[in-house]
């Protein structure tokens, strides 16, 4: 019993040990890494990864995949770049509404029509990419200066608002999964959908909610990206699909569902955001960044398969 409890503690918090070790090693490798400006940039870079990873964590925990998150984020930047000329509030409201509809369609297709989540969200990804390119064929558009200043607000070189967004996302994600009925239903479905249904969980409704959360969090990431780049871009969110999966799996959420927590995803988002900076400081070209991330994701997936296999053997 004690060994299982110790194993769970290590499994839940190991990623933070990895984060600290990585930062220490990176600081030793490059003097440029251990500056306040670098950590400020890392925090800002981690925000969209953590936001997209929020919904992706919910989806993976419920035994699903959402391949449309990057396209949703890109669509949010495209819509923002053409609607914010009429006001920030109406623009954000329209993006939220559209993301809710996208999430509901994904959830309905997976739960009611019994379409595999991989296929359903892959189709949605292609559709939304086309819509984004119609709205914003090339990068540009109008993003108000006030909107950019608010979301990227700094105090004494500390990105205060991005930091608060990370804290808020972590608080909401952890509390919902650990303390709310919705979270318990997600874990139940991820553990065994049939058993969850027999115990009174409305599996279809919960899965629809999960995909709505995923689309909404991806749209919020898109809004942050639009403030960061100062424009709309139909491909701006594409890298965050890969990053979201890496953050979720590296953070301890098992690909088989039912096991994991969002706090690990947040730490992983910080690691992923840090990787690009240390490689850049070491003079390694950007093409190798993708190789490193690919090896990282493959390694994490391999470790997870070993963990799942050992648990089944027990």
C-alpha positions in Angstrom: 0.0 0.0 0.0 2.8 2.4 1.0 4.7 1.6 -2.2 1.6 2.3 -4.4 1.1 5.6 -2.6 4.8 6.6 -3.1 4.6 5.5 -6.8 1.5 7.7 -7.2 3.2 10.8 -5.6 6.2 10.3 -7.9 4.0 9.9 -10.9 2.0 13.0 -10.1 4.9 15.3 -9.4 7.9 14.0 -11.3 7.4 16.5 -14.1 8.2 19.4 -11.7 11.4 17.7 -10.8 12.2 17.4 -14.5 11.3 21.1 -15.0 13.7 22.3 -12.2 16.5 20.0 -13.4 16.0 21.2 -17.0 16.1 24.8 -16.0 19.2 24.3 -13.9 21.0 22.4 -16.7 20.0 25.1 -19.3 21.2 27.9 -17.0 24.5 26.2 -16.7 24.7 25.6 -20.4 24.0 29.2 -21.4 24.3 32.4 -19.5 21.6 33.9 -21.7 19.1 31.4 -20.4 19.4 32.6 -16.7 18.1 36.1 -17.4 14.8 37.5 -16.3 14.0 38.5 -19.9 14.3 34.8 -21.0 12.1 33.5 -18.2 9.6 36.3 -19.1 9.5 35.1 -22.7 9.2 31.5 -21.6 6.1 32.3 -19.5 4.5 34.1 -22.4 5.3 31.2 -24.8 3.9 28.7 -22.4 0.5 30.3 -22.1 -1.0 29.1 -25.4 0.5 25.7 -25.0 -1.1 25.4 -21.5 -4.4 26.7 -22.7 -4.7 24.3 -25.6 -3.4 21.6 -23.3 -6.2 22.3 -20.9 -8.9 21.0 -23.2 -6.6 18.4 -24.6 -6.1 17.0 -21.1 -9.8 16.7 -20.6 -10.3 14.9 -24.0 -7.4 12.5 -23.5 -8.6 11.6 -20.0 -11.9 10.7 -21.5 -10.3 8.3 -24.0 -10.3 10.7 -26.9 -8.2 12.9 -29.1 -8.8 16.4 -30.4 -6.9 17.1 -33.6 -8.8 20.3 -34.3 -7.4 22.4 -31.4 -4.7 24.0 -33.6 -7.2 24.9 -36.3 -9.5 26.4 -33.7 -6.7 28.6 -32.4 -5.9 29.7 -35.9 -9.5 30.4 -36.7 -9.7 32.6 -33.5 -6.8 34.7 -34.7 -8.3 35.0 -38.2 -11.7 36.1 -36.8 -10.2 38.4 -34.3 -8.2 40.2 -37.1 -11.3 41.1 -39.0 -13.8 41.7 -36.3 -11.9 43.6 -33.6 -12.3 46.7 -35.7 -15.9 46.7 -34.5 -14.9 46.3 -30.9 -13.0 43.9 -28.6 -16.0 42.7 -26.7 -18.2 41.7 -29.7 -15.1 40.1 -31.3 -14.3 37.9 -28.3 -18.0 37.1 -27.9 -18.3 35.9 -31.5 -15.1 33.8 -31.1 -16.4 32.2 -27.9 -19.8 31.4 -29.5 -18.2 29.9 -32.6 -15.8 27.7 -30.5 -18.8 26.4 -28.4 -20.5 25.4 -31.7 -17.3 23.7 -33.0 -16.9 21.8 -29.7 -20.5 20.7 -29.6 -20.3 19.4 -33.2 -17.2 17.4 -32.4 -18.8 16.1 -29.2 -22.0 15.2 -31.0 -20.1 13.4 -33.8 -18.1 11.4 -31.3 -20.8 10.6 -28.8 -24.1 10.4 -30.8 -22.9 9.4 -34.3 -20.1 7.1 -32.8 -17.4 8.6 -35.1 -13.9 7.9 -33.8 -12.6 11.1 -32.2 -9.4 10.9 -34.3 -11.5 10.9 -37.6 -14.1 13.4 -36.4 -11.6 16.0 -35.2 -9.3 15.4 -38.2 -12.2 16.3 -40.5 -12.9 19.4 -38.4 -9.3 20.4 -38.6 -9.3 20.4 -42.4 -12.6 22.2 -42.5 -11.6 24.9 -40.1 -8.2 25.4 -41.8 -10.1 26.1 -45.1 -12.4 28.6 -43.3 -9.4 30.3 -41.7 -7.7 30.7 -45.1 -10.9 32.1 -46.6 -11.1 34.7 -43.8 -7.3 35.4 -43.7 -5.5 34.2 -46.9 -2.3 35.9 -45.7 -1.2 37.1 -42.2 -2.5 40.5 -41.3 -5.6 42.3 -40.1 -6.3 44.6 -37.2 -5.5 43.8 -33.6 -6.1 46.8 -31.2 -3.1 48.1 -29.3 -5.1 48.1 -26.1 -5.9 44.4 -26.5 -2.2 43.6 -27.0 -1.2 45.7 -24.0 -3.7 44.1 -21.7 -2.9 40.5 -22.5 0.9 41.1 -22.5 1.0 43.5 -19.6 4.3 43.5 -17.8 5.3 44.8 -14.4 9.1 45.3 -13.8 9.9 42.8 -16.6 7.5 40.2 -15.2 4.7 39.3 -17.7 2.0 39.8 -15.0 -1.1 39.0 -17.1 0.3 35.9 -18.9 1.4 34.6 -15.4 -2.1 35.2 -14.0 -3.6 33.4 -17.1 -1.3 30.4 -16.3 -2.3 30.4 -12.7 -6.0 30.8 -13.5 -5.9 28.0 -16.1 -4.1 25.7 -13.6 -6.5 26.5 -10.9 -9.6 25.9 -13.0 -8.2 22.7 -14.6 -7.1 21.1 -11.4 -10.2 22.1 -9.4 -12.6 20.9 -12.1 -10.8 17.5 -12.5 -10.2 16.9 -8.8 -13.2 18.5 -7.0 -16.1 18.7 -9.4 -18.6 16.1 -10.5 -17.7 16.8 -14.1 -14.1 15.9 -13.4 -15.1 12.6 -11.7 -17.2 11.7 -14.7 -14.3 12.3 -17.0 -12.1 10.0 -15.0 -14.9 7.4 -14.9 -15.3 7.4 -18.7 -11.6 7.2 -19.2 -11.3 4.3 -16.9 -14.2 2.3 -18.3 -17.1 3.9 -20.3 -19.4 0.9 -19.8 -18.9 0.9 -16.1 -19.4 4.6 -16.0 -22.7 4.3 -17.8 -23.9 1.6 -15.5 -23.0 3.8 -12.5 -25.3 6.6 -13.8 -22.9 8.8 -15.7 -24.3 10.3 -18.9 -21.4 9.4 -21.1 -22.6 11.1 -24.2 -23.4 14.4 -22.5 -20.0 14.4 -20.7 -18.1 13.7 -23.9 -19.9 16.6 -25.6 -18.9 18.9 -22.7 -15.3 17.7 -22.9 -15.0 18.7 -26.6 -16.7 22.0 -25.9 -14.1 22.7 -23.2 -11.4 21.7 -25.7 -12.6 24.1 -28.4 -13.2 26.9 -26.0 -9.7 26.7 -24.4 -8.1 26.5 -27.9 -10.0 29.6 -28.9 -8.7 31.4 -25.8 -5.2 30.4 -26.8 -5.9 31.8 -30.3 -6.9 35.1 -28.8 -3.7 35.2 -26.8 -1.7 34.3 -29.9 -3.3 37.1 -31.9 -2.3 39.6 -29.2 1.2 38.2 -29.2 1.8 38.3 -33.0 -0.3 41.4 -33.4 -2.3 40.0 -36.4 -4.4 37.1 -37.7 -2.8 34.1 -39.2 -4.6 31.0 -40.6 -1.6 28.8 -39.6 -0.6 30.4 -36.3 -2.2 27.7 -34.2 -0.9 24.7 -36.1 2.2 24.1 -34.0 0.1 23.9 -30.8 -1.6 20.7 -31.8 1.7 18.8 -31.6 2.7 20.8 -28.5 -0.6 20.0 -26.7 -0.2 16.3 -27.1 3.4 16.5 -25.9 2.5 18.5 -22.9 -0.4 16.3 -22.0 1.5 13.0 -22.3 4.7 14.3 -20.8 2.6 15.7 -17.9 1.5 12.2 -16.9 -1.9 11.8 -18.6 -2.0 8.3 -20.1 -2.9 7.9 -23.7 -5.3 5.2 -22.7 -7.3 7.7 -20.6 -8.5 7.7 -17.0 -5.1 8.6 -15.4 -3.5 12.0 -15.2 -4.0 15.6 -14.1 -3.7 19.1 -15.6 -1.0 20.2 -13.2 1.4 18.0 -15.1 0.4 19.6 -18.4 1.2 23.1 -17.1 4.7 22.1 -16.1 5.2 20.3 -19.4 4.1 23.5 -21.2 6.9 25.4 -19.4 9.4 22.7 -20.5 8.3 22.8 -24.1 8.5 26.6 -24.1 12.0 26.4 -22.7 13.3 23.9 -25.2 13.2 26.3 -28.1 15.1 29.0 -26.2 18.0 26.8 -24.9 18.4 25.3 -28.4 18.5 28.8 -29.9 21.1 30.0 -27.3 23.2 27.0 -28.1 23.2 27.9 -31.8 21.1 24.9 -32.9 19.0 25.6 -36.0 15.2 25.6 -35.7 14.9 22.5 -37.8 16.4 20.5 -35.0 13.8 21.8 -32.6 11.2 19.7 -34.3 13.5 16.6 -34.1 13.9 17.2 -30.4 10.2 17.6 -29.8 9.5 14.5 -31.9 12.0 12.4 -30.0 10.5 13.8 -26.8 7.0 12.8 -27.7 8.1 9.3 -28.9 10.0 8.8 -25.7 7.1 9.8 -23.5 4.7 7.5 -25.5 7.1 4.6 -25.1 7.4 5.2 -21.3 3.7 5.3 -21.0 3.3 2.0 -22.9 5.7 0.5 -20.4 3.8 1.9 -17.5 0.5 0.6 -18.8 2.0 -2.8 -19.5 3.5 -3.1 -16.0 0.2 -2.1 -14.4 -1.8 -4.7 -16.4 0.8 -7.3 -15.5 0.2 -6.5 -11.8 
